[in-house]
Amino acid sequence: MSKTLERTEQKQSYRVPALEKGLEVLELLSGISQPLSLTDIADRLGRTKQELFRVMACLNEQGYLIRDANQGYRMSTKLFELGSKHASTEALIARATPHMENLTHELNESCHLNLVVRNKMLVIARVNCDADVSLAVRVGASFKLHERNSGHVALAYLSADQRCKYWEQTDLTASEIEECESEFAATRRSGFRTMESALIVGVRDTATPILGADGKLLAVLCVSHILKVGESEDSTRISTAMLECAQAISSEFGPTMLHQSTVPAGDLA
């Protein structure tokens, strides 16, 4: 028997159908914000309700899924909580939090920290401000990279190969991808990006990368600012403070790099 055939047979012998179904369910629901019924989930996965019934019940009992009054299923934050226990994530949050608190105090705005997880942005930490009115993003929220400002910044600081693999999994046209790529260069030059919120009218999102000593992307720092009556639309105050905060967080992980605009795109991992 050839080694290739032997490895193939071994791989097939190690399959765990129930586990595979459970992972399929979790991957499906991780990208959907609205609860789905058992029928909807079965249809989307190309399986029968009978195949998934026990799997769904187990995931619900173990706390990975939440079932609402209408028998719809959605993800809980349990997977996020487990992931957050990883030492590197814990260290990132612990070292970033004091600087985020300083930023929040300086701007009187809430801020949050995002991490790239399996081609999505995941909110891993948040610091609230004392303002009477502010905008806070839920810890555990996730979204596709190209759909939000922080994801755009993350893509700008990923390598060309990583971006190419990401684009292959989207339904964007070649012209849309080309437009994004051209904007990435501008983001790298400035070190941040500010844009109108894709979700809420009157909100302006600013995001800047947190880079490690080797120039690799660690996370993305974000502030969502609600424009107030009579307020100037100049966001220089926010972006300047965020760049200083990002540099301070980066310094926690080693000698800080030069300003982002001086780093060639090809040198970014």
C-alpha positions in Angstrom: 0.0 0.0 0.0 1.4 3.4 -0.9 2.1 5.9 1.9 -0.3 8.5 0.3 -3.2 5.9 0.3 -2.3 4.9 3.9 -2.4 8.5 5.1 -5.7 9.0 3.3 -7.3 6.0 5.0 -5.9 7.0 8.4 -7.4 10.5 7.9 -10.8 9.0 7.0 -10.7 6.6 10.0 -10.2 9.5 12.4 -13.3 11.3 11.3 -15.8 12.2 14.1 -19.1 13.0 12.3 -20.9 14.6 15.2 -18.0 16.8 15.9 -17.8 17.8 12.2 -21.5 18.7 12.3 -21.0 20.8 15.4 -18.1 22.7 13.9 -20.1 23.3 10.8 -22.9 24.8 12.9 -20.5 27.1 14.8 -18.8 28.3 11.7 -22.1 29.1 10.0 -23.6 31.0 13.0 -20.3 32.9 13.6 -20.9 34.9 10.5 -24.6 35.6 11.0 -26.0 38.2 13.4 -29.7 37.1 13.4 -30.9 33.8 15.0 -31.6 30.9 12.7 -34.0 28.1 13.2 -33.0 24.4 13.1 -34.6 24.2 9.7 -32.7 27.2 8.3 -29.4 25.8 9.7 -30.1 22.4 8.2 -30.9 23.9 4.8 -27.8 26.1 4.7 -25.5 23.2 5.6 -27.2 20.8 3.3 -28.1 18.5 6.1 -31.4 17.2 7.6 -32.9 18.4 10.8 -32.6 14.8 12.2 -28.8 14.9 11.6 -28.4 18.2 13.5 -31.0 17.9 16.3 -28.8 16.2 18.9 -25.8 18.3 17.9 -27.8 21.5 18.4 -29.1 20.3 21.7 -25.6 19.5 22.9 -24.1 22.9 21.8 -27.0 24.6 23.5 -26.6 22.6 26.8 -22.8 23.3 26.8 -23.4 27.0 26.4 -22.0 27.5 22.9 -25.4 28.4 21.4 -28.3 30.4 22.8 -31.9 29.4 21.8 -34.4 32.2 22.0 -38.2 32.0 22.6 -38.8 31.6 18.9 -36.6 28.5 18.8 -33.9 30.5 16.9 -30.2 29.7 17.6 -27.3 32.2 17.8 -23.7 32.1 19.0 -23.0 32.8 22.7 -19.7 34.4 23.7 -18.3 31.2 25.1 -15.9 30.6 22.3 -14.7 34.2 22.5 -14.2 33.8 26.3 -12.2 30.6 25.8 -10.0 32.3 23.1 -9.5 35.3 25.4 -7.9 33.0 28.0 -5.0 32.4 25.5 -1.9 33.9 27.0 -1.1 36.2 24.1 -4.6 37.7 24.0 -4.6 38.2 27.7 -1.2 39.9 27.6 -2.4 42.2 24.7 -5.5 43.2 26.6 -3.7 43.7 29.9 -1.0 45.8 28.4 -3.3 47.8 26.2 -6.0 48.6 28.8 -4.1 51.3 30.8 -3.3 53.2 27.6 -6.9 52.8 26.3 -8.1 54.2 29.7 -5.8 57.2 29.2 -7.1 57.7 25.7 -10.7 57.5 26.9 -10.0 60.1 29.6 -8.3 62.4 27.1 -10.9 62.3 24.4 -14.0 61.6 26.7 -14.8 58.9 24.1 -15.2 55.1 24.5 -12.7 53.0 22.6 -12.3 49.3 21.7 -9.7 46.9 20.5 -10.2 44.5 17.6 -8.3 41.3 16.7 -8.2 39.5 13.3 -9.6 36.0 13.9 -10.2 33.7 11.0 -10.7 36.5 8.5 -13.0 38.5 10.7 -12.6 41.4 13.1 -13.4 40.4 16.7 -13.9 43.0 19.5 -11.8 41.7 22.4 -11.7 44.7 24.8 -13.5 48.0 25.4 -13.1 51.0 27.7 -16.1 53.1 28.4 -16.0 56.9 29.0 -17.9 59.0 31.5 -19.7 61.1 28.9 -23.5 61.3 29.3 -23.8 60.2 25.6 -21.3 57.9 23.9 -21.1 54.9 21.6 -19.9 51.5 22.9 -19.3 48.4 20.8 -20.1 45.0 22.3 -17.1 42.9 23.3 -17.4 39.7 21.2 -19.0 41.3 18.2 -17.4 40.2 14.9 -17.7 41.2 11.2 -16.0 40.7 7.9 -12.8 42.7 7.4 -13.8 44.7 4.3 -17.2 45.7 5.8 -15.9 48.0 8.6 -13.3 50.7 9.0 -11.2 48.7 11.5 -11.2 45.7 9.1 -10.0 48.0 6.3 -7.1 49.1 8.5 -6.3 45.5 9.4 -6.2 44.5 5.7 -3.9 47.4 5.0 -1.3 46.0 7.4 -1.6 42.4 6.4 0.8 41.0 3.8 -0.2 40.9 0.1 -0.5 37.1 0.3 -2.8 37.3 3.2 -5.0 39.9 1.5 -5.0 37.8 -1.7 -6.3 34.8 0.2 -8.9 37.0 1.9 -10.2 38.4 -1.4 -10.6 34.9 -2.8 -13.2 34.3 -0.1 -15.3 37.4 -0.8 -17.8 38.2 -3.6 -16.2 41.6 -4.4 -15.5 42.4 -8.0 -12.0 43.0 -9.3 -12.6 46.7 -9.5 -13.8 46.9 -5.9 -10.7 45.0 -4.7 -8.5 47.3 -6.7 -10.2 50.3 -5.2 -9.6 48.9 -1.7 -6.0 48.2 -2.4 -5.4 51.7 -3.6 -6.9 53.0 -0.3 -4.6 50.8 1.7 -1.6 52.7 0.6 -3.1 56.0 1.9 -4.0 54.3 5.2 -0.4 53.1 5.6 1.0 56.6 4.9 -1.2 58.3 7.5 -1.2 55.4 10.0 -4.9 55.6 10.6 -8.3 55.9 8.7 -11.4 57.9 9.5 -14.7 57.3 7.7 -18.4 57.7 8.3 -19.9 54.7 10.1 -21.3 52.0 7.8 -24.0 51.3 10.4 -25.0 54.5 12.1 -25.8 57.9 10.7 -23.9 60.8 12.4 -21.1 58.5 13.7 -17.5 58.8 12.5 -15.1 55.8 13.0 -11.4 56.2 13.4 -9.0 53.2 13.5 -5.3 52.8 13.8 -3.1 49.6 13.9 -1.2 48.3 16.9 2.0 46.9 15.5 4.5 44.6 17.2 8.2 45.3 17.3 8.6 43.2 14.2 6.0 45.3 12.3 3.4 42.6 12.4 -0.2 43.5 13.1 -1.3 42.8 16.7 -4.7 44.5 16.8 -6.6 47.6 15.7 -7.6 50.4 18.1 -10.9 52.1 17.3 -13.0 55.1 18.4 -16.5 55.6 17.2 -17.4 59.3 17.7 -20.9 60.7 17.6 -20.9 64.1 15.9 -22.5 66.7 18.2 -24.5 69.8 17.2 -22.3 72.6 16.2 -19.1 70.5 16.4 -16.4 70.8 13.9 -15.9 67.8 11.6 -12.1 68.1 12.0 -11.0 64.7 13.5 -7.3 65.7 14.0 -7.7 65.7 17.8 -9.0 62.1 17.8 -6.5 60.7 15.3 -3.5 62.4 16.9 -4.4 61.0 20.3 -5.1 57.5 18.9 -1.7 57.4 17.1 0.0 58.3 20.3 -2.0 55.6 22.2 -1.2 53.0 19.5 2.5 53.8 19.7 2.4 53.5 23.5 0.7 50.1 23.3 3.2 48.9 20.7 6.1 49.9 22.9 4.8 47.4 25.5 5.9 44.6 23.2 9.4 45.9 22.4 11.2 48.8 20.7 8.7 50.7 18.7 9.0 50.9 15.0 9.2 54.0 12.9 6.0 55.9 12.1 3.8 53.7 10.1 4.1 55.9 7.0 7.9 55.1 6.8 7.3 51.3 6.7 7.3 49.9 3.2 4.1 47.9 2.5 6.1 44.9 1.5 7.8 44.7 4.9 4.5 44.4 6.7 3.6 40.8 7.6 
